[in-house]
């Protein structure tokens, strides 16, 4: 089993503002759905609220929340650490900030869209560079006047 994080982050590790992404990168969004569509996905309730109606391509979705959602294909758990111990397959952690922070010590691999700009974010991805090494990086891409790269970081210790 492997625990993989996926996130788009700005130059200050910002991931969101007021519960939304402060950028629009359709290529990044397509890559996100392509990577996570057949895996187990774990997210917080705020991330679920943002993605509700856009996650039909995700096979197994689990939400860390005390609130139970009525959808048949959505599982809720109130202890993500305990839940992670029950999995026999890879899991994608897709946010938000508190879920990333809580589970960072268990992450094996980070799939980062590194945005080369600073946005006025109020939610941040945890510091990771001291425990991970850059394993892959795409050439810079430009979309909607935003330059970014796809990166894969692997745990180095």
Secondary structure by P-SEA (a helix, b strand, c coil): cbbbbbbbbccccccccccccccccaaaaaaaaaaccccbbbbcaaaaaaaccccccccbbbbbcccccccccbbbbccaaaaaaaccbbbbbcccaaaaaaaccccccccccccccccccccccccccccccccccccccccccbbbbbbbbcccc
